[in-house]
Structures are given as C-alpha cells and as structure tokens.
Amino acid sequence: MTRFLPSLLAVLLFAGCGPDMASGSEPDLVSAPAALEDSDRGGGASAREGSVRLSTGVTLRYVEQGRRDGPVVVFLHGYTDSHHTWDLDLPRFPRDFHVYALDQRGHGDSSRPVCCYTQQAFAKDVVAFLDAMHVSRAVLVGHSMGSFIAQQVALDFPHRVRALVLVGSAPTVAGNEVALGLKEVVDTLTDPVDPAFIYEFQASTFYAPVPASYLNTLVAESSKLPARVWQDALAGLIAEDHSARLGRIRVPTLIIGGDHDGFFSVEEQRALNRAIPGSKYLLYPETGHAPHAERPERFVHDVHQFLKRL
C-alpha cells in the first residue's frame, strides 16, 4: 500500500479530523432511555456509554451526555471514524442538550453486517435509533459522510428532523474526482488493512497540525474496520446522488465548511447552501475538511448559537 501514500497526502476525505494546535424555548425532543439513572436528569459532566439493538438488525454503540429532558442532538461521524471524531467538541457542548454520538453500522464498536452500507441504510439506522430512544425529532449534526446521511434522513424522514448541521459537506459525492480516485485505492485493500495506509489516510485529512494522541485515536478507530466496510461504505456514498431533492429540505440548516477543504471546494459548499432553502453558511478561514476538529471552540459556539434560535 505504500505506493499509494503520496497521493493520499493530497486527499481530504470523509474521515474525522483533528484539532488545531496552535434559547429558552421548550424542547419538543424528549427521550427517556432506561440506561440513564434519575440522578442524571440534570445532566452529567461526563459522557455515558451504551449500546442498543435496532429494528434494522444492527447493534449500535453510542455515547450520550447532558439532560435527559433536553432537546436531542445526534452526532454522525465521517467515513471510517467513530464517535471519537467529536472528542474535541462534546466536552465543550452545553449540558442542557441531550446529546448522542453514534458509532454507525460497520464503524467503531457497532456491529458490522455483511449488508448494507448505502446512505439509505445508514439513514434507516438513525431513525431506528431515535425510535429505540423514544425520540420523536432530533437535530442531526453530521460530518462529511455523516452529513450526507443527515441529508438523507431529512429527505426520507422529514418529520423526524428538527434541524441540520452539515459539516465538511456538499450536495453530493457522486462524480467527485477525489472520491473516485480514493475508491481505486480502497478497492485494493485486503485484511488486515495496512496500518501505514490508515495512518497516512487519517493524517492526510488535516490542514492544521493535530496532537499525536488524537490522530492515534482516529487511526485506532479506523483500524477496526475490515476492508469490506472501507469498500462498501465508500461505494455507497458515491452511488447516491440526492442533490436534485435538496430543495425539499425545509428545516433550519447550518452549513459549516473550511476554505482549505481539499475534498469539497468552497464552490461545492456554496452550492449546498444554495440548494437548501434558507440555510446558513459559515466558512472558516485557514481550515480544512473538519471545522469541528480544527476549530472546536468556534464550532461549538456557532452550533450552540444556531440551536438557541430554533
């Protein structure tokens, strides 16, 4: 795999990225998972882990934090990542929200079914998770692959989405030259996936330097995926093009991108902004594909301000 690494250094894809070195309205999203103790009703300081078997047949691992009676916010990670992509954000996130961060099917410590890894399958898992947690509607925050899944949920199950936050996103992955080039490499992977390839893949996603500990965590999470999940998840992203339907999304939408995103150009980001009626677009300077990780303080502030206005 080492012959592919130089090209991967220029690839800024869906993986979670690392950090920069250098209202009072009543919630209509109420969940009451049995795993939470009554003592946590006011919100715990640390995240709580759990797993749940869904009606779609998969078991998802997740972390949660905040008030069990607060508005629900579900975080969806990027390609080959896990809930750890949000490690720089969740500690900063206000505890008056009930936050879930999922390991999506095939990723992290969730189950890895043989089938299926389409955007529609991922989206059905999100809705099944909301059902399992007794949540009627939620805000979906998605990075890269997670952003397309969030879009898919909003299109296929609009009554389950209160708002969207789309990070490092675009109208579609279909036809994207970087994705197609990466697919040529990923389709050659065999088990066990080369650790050097995984490291270079993850490292290549950053514009700003990142702490070694964070990068190592992401590499460890990506190392959990067998080659078939790398291949099937990427194929599923490329195969789906719902860009012509984005005008049907009517929920409040915040789009956050970086001006040095090597995967989705600023023009693609702006195209997403134009496609979703009434959406708000924030472009972070000197930032790459992962604004949530490269600028975590600003990201959490901007998302919080957006949520307060809902």
C-alpha positions in Angstrom: 0.0 0.0 0.0 2.9 2.3 0.5 3.0 3.3 -3.2 -0.4 4.9 -2.7 0.5 7.0 0.3 1.9 10.1 -1.6 -1.4 10.5 -3.4 -3.3 10.1 -0.2 -1.5 13.0 1.4 -3.4 15.2 -1.0 -6.7 13.5 -0.3 -9.0 15.3 2.2 -11.9 12.9 2.6 -14.7 12.0 5.0 -12.7 10.9 8.0 -13.0 12.8 11.3 -10.2 15.3 11.6 -8.1 16.6 14.5 -7.8 19.8 16.4 -6.0 23.0 15.8 -2.6 23.0 17.7 -2.0 26.3 17.8 -32.9 29.8 23.6 -35.2 29.3 26.3 -37.9 27.6 24.2 -39.3 24.4 25.4 -37.8 21.3 23.8 -40.0 19.1 21.7 -37.5 16.3 21.6 -37.8 14.2 24.7 -36.1 10.8 25.2 -36.1 8.6 28.3 -33.6 5.7 27.7 -33.7 3.2 30.6 -29.9 3.3 30.8 -29.9 6.7 32.3 -30.3 7.0 36.1 -32.6 9.5 37.6 -29.6 11.2 39.1 -28.5 12.2 35.6 -31.7 14.1 34.8 -29.9 17.3 35.4 -27.0 16.3 33.1 -23.8 14.5 33.9 -20.4 16.0 33.4 -19.0 13.0 31.6 -20.3 11.1 28.6 -22.1 7.8 29.3 -21.7 4.8 27.0 -24.3 2.4 25.8 -25.4 0.1 23.0 -28.7 -0.7 21.5 -30.1 -3.4 19.2 -32.1 -1.7 16.4 -35.1 -2.8 14.4 -32.8 -2.7 11.3 -30.9 -5.6 12.7 -27.7 -3.8 13.8 -26.4 -3.1 17.3 -25.1 0.5 17.6 -22.6 1.7 20.2 -23.1 5.2 21.3 -22.1 7.8 23.9 -24.5 10.3 25.4 -24.3 13.3 27.7 -26.5 16.1 29.0 -30.0 16.5 30.3 -32.3 13.5 29.6 -35.2 16.0 29.3 -33.3 18.4 27.0 -33.5 18.9 23.2 -31.9 15.9 21.5 -28.9 16.4 19.2 -27.5 13.4 17.4 -23.9 13.5 16.1 -23.0 11.4 13.0 -19.3 10.8 12.2 -17.4 10.6 9.0 -16.1 7.7 6.8 -14.2 5.0 8.8 -14.5 7.1 12.0 -16.5 6.7 15.2 -17.9 8.9 17.9 -14.4 9.8 18.8 -14.3 12.3 15.9 -16.3 14.5 18.3 -13.9 14.2 21.2 -12.8 17.8 20.9 -16.4 19.1 20.8 -18.5 17.1 23.3 -16.6 18.3 26.4 -17.4 21.8 25.3 -21.0 21.2 24.4 -23.7 22.7 26.7 -25.2 20.1 29.1 -28.7 21.5 28.6 -28.9 19.4 25.4 -29.3 15.7 25.3 -26.5 14.6 23.1 -26.0 11.2 21.4 -22.8 10.4 19.4 -23.2 7.2 17.4 -20.8 4.6 16.1 -22.6 3.9 12.8 -23.0 0.5 11.3 -19.7 -1.1 10.5 -17.8 1.6 12.4 -16.3 1.9 15.9 -17.7 -0.7 18.2 -21.0 -1.2 16.4 -21.8 -4.4 14.6 -20.6 -4.9 11.0 -23.3 -6.6 8.9 -22.5 -8.0 5.5 -25.2 -5.7 4.1 -25.8 -2.9 3.6 -23.8 0.4 3.5 -25.9 2.6 1.4 -26.9 6.1 2.5 -30.4 4.8 2.8 -29.3 2.0 5.2 -27.4 4.4 7.4 -30.4 6.8 7.4 -32.8 4.0 8.5 -30.4 3.2 11.3 -30.6 6.8 12.5 -34.4 6.7 12.6 -34.4 3.2 14.2 -32.1 4.7 16.9 -34.5 7.6 17.5 -37.3 5.0 17.8 -35.3 3.0 20.3 -34.5 6.1 22.4 -38.2 7.2 22.2 -37.2 10.4 20.4 -39.7 12.0 18.1 -37.5 14.6 16.4 -33.8 15.5 16.7 -31.2 17.9 15.5 -28.7 16.0 13.3 -25.1 17.1 13.2 -23.1 15.3 10.6 -19.5 15.5 9.4 -18.7 14.5 5.8 -20.2 11.0 5.3 -22.4 11.8 8.4 -23.6 15.0 6.7 -24.9 13.0 3.7 -26.6 10.6 6.0 -28.2 13.6 7.8 -29.4 14.9 4.5 -30.8 11.5 3.6 -32.8 11.3 6.9 -34.2 14.8 6.3 -35.3 13.8 2.8 -36.7 10.4 3.6 -38.0 11.0 7.1 -38.6 14.8 7.3 -40.9 14.5 10.3 -38.0 13.1 12.4 -35.6 16.0 11.9 -35.8 19.3 13.7 -32.7 20.9 12.2 -29.5 20.1 10.4 -25.8 21.0 11.0 -23.8 19.9 7.9 -20.0 20.0 8.4 -17.5 19.5 5.6 -20.3 18.8 3.1 -21.5 19.3 -0.4 -24.6 18.5 -2.5 -23.3 15.0 -3.5 -20.3 12.7 -3.6 -21.4 11.2 -6.9 -18.9 12.0 -9.6 -16.4 13.6 -7.2 -12.9 13.0 -8.6 -11.2 12.7 -5.2 -13.7 10.1 -4.1 -13.4 8.1 -7.3 -9.6 8.3 -7.0 -9.7 7.1 -3.4 -12.1 4.3 -4.4 -9.4 2.9 -6.8 -7.1 2.6 -3.8 -9.6 1.4 -1.3 -10.9 -1.3 -3.7 -7.4 -2.9 -3.5 -7.4 -3.2 0.3 -7.2 -6.6 2.0 -7.3 -7.7 5.6 -5.7 -6.7 7.8 -5.7 -3.2 6.3 -2.2 -1.8 6.3 -1.6 0.3 9.4 0.7 2.6 7.4 -2.1 3.2 4.9 -4.6 4.0 7.7 -2.2 6.4 9.3 -1.4 8.3 6.1 -5.1 8.3 5.2 -6.1 9.9 8.5 -3.1 12.3 8.6 -3.8 13.5 5.1 -7.2 14.8 6.1 -5.8 17.6 8.2 -4.9 21.1 7.2 -3.7 22.2 10.6 -1.4 20.2 12.8 -3.1 17.8 15.3 -2.0 16.3 18.6 -0.5 12.8 18.2 -2.8 11.4 20.8 -5.9 12.5 18.8 -4.6 11.2 15.5 -3.6 7.9 17.1 -7.2 7.5 18.4 -8.6 8.1 14.9 -6.1 5.6 13.4 -7.1 3.0 16.0 -10.8 3.5 15.3 -10.3 3.2 11.5 -8.2 0.1 12.1 -11.3 -1.6 13.5 -12.9 -1.7 10.1 -12.4 -4.7 7.8 -11.5 -4.0 4.2 -15.0 -4.8 3.0 -16.5 -1.9 5.2 -14.0 0.5 3.8 -15.0 -0.5 0.3 -18.8 -0.8 0.8 -19.2 2.4 2.7 -17.3 4.4 0.1 -19.1 2.8 -2.7 -22.4 3.6 -1.1 -21.5 7.3 -0.7 -20.5 7.5 -4.4 -23.6 5.7 -5.7 -26.2 8.0 -4.1 -27.0 11.4 -5.6 -29.9 13.1 -3.9 -28.7 16.6 -4.9 -31.8 17.3 -7.0 -34.0 16.7 -4.0 -32.2 19.1 -1.6 -34.8 21.9 -2.2 -37.3 19.8 -0.3 -35.4 20.2 3.0 -37.4 22.7 5.0 -35.8 22.5 8.4 -33.3 25.1 9.7 -29.9 24.2 8.3 -26.4 25.4 9.3 -23.6 24.6 6.9 -20.0 24.9 8.2 -17.0 24.5 5.9 -13.3 25.3 5.6 -11.7 27.4 3.0 -8.9 24.8 2.6 -11.2 21.8 2.3 -9.3 19.6 -0.2 -12.3 17.4 -0.8 -15.2 19.7 -1.2 -14.4 23.1 -2.7 -15.8 26.3 -1.5 -17.9 26.4 -4.6 -19.4 23.0 -3.8 -20.1 24.2 -0.2 -21.8 27.2 -1.6 -23.8 25.1 -3.9 -25.1 23.2 -0.9 -26.1 26.5 0.7 -28.0 27.5 -2.5 -29.7 24.1 -2.7 -31.2 24.0 0.8 -33.7 26.9 1.2 -33.0 29.3 4.0 -29.8 27.5 5.0 -27.0 29.5 6.7 -23.4 29.0 5.6 -20.3 29.7 7.7 -16.9 29.5 6.0 -13.9 29.1 8.4 -10.6 30.6 7.3 -7.4 28.6 7.4 -9.5 25.5 7.9 -9.7 22.2 6.1 -12.3 19.4 5.9 -13.0 19.2 9.6 -14.0 22.6 11.1 -15.4 20.8 14.1 -12.0 19.4 14.9 -9.7 22.2 13.6 -11.7 25.0 15.3 -13.6 23.2 18.1 -14.3 26.2 20.2 -15.7 28.3 17.4 -17.6 25.3 16.1 -19.3 24.6 19.4 -20.1 28.3 19.8 -21.6 28.6 16.3 -23.6 25.4 16.7 -24.9 26.5 20.1 -26.0 29.9 18.8 -27.8 28.2 15.9 -29.6 25.8 18.3 -30.6 28.6 20.7 -32.5 30.2 17.8 -34.6 27.1 17.0 
